[in-house]
């Protein structure tokens, strides 16, 4: 991954997949070429972001400085299935 400049971020994740990579590609053929580099690690699944309604949000204050409700502004967003 270090030798692939198109990889902007790499994250170990939980669930069925092992990694989440954020990368850039100039075109669909370029995306195919870049993702082909990772086939030696296993199956590659790609998802495309067609818009970004929230970008580069600053981190909230530490939870040590107050309870979660005050950090989130008392907002409750229900999770699907919960």
Residue, then its C-alpha position, 0 to 999 in steps of 0.5 A: x500500500x505504501x508504494x501505491x500513491x492512489x491510496x489516501x487512507x488505509x484502515x483495519x476494520x471489523x466485519x467481513x472485510x479486513x481493510x478499508x482503503x480510501x483511494x483516488x482514481x482518474x477513471x474506471x479503468x484506472x480504478x480497475x488497475x489500482x484495485x488489481x494490485x490488491x487481489x493478492x490479498x484476497x477478494x476486492x470489493x469497491x464502493x464509490x462515493x458519488x457525493x460527500x455531505x459531511x467532509x473533514x469534520x473536526x473531532x468533538x471534545x473528549x468524552x472525558x470533558x462531559x457526557x456523550x449527550x452534551x458532546x452530541x448536542x442532545x441529538x439522537x439519531x436512531x440506528x436502523x434495526x434498533 
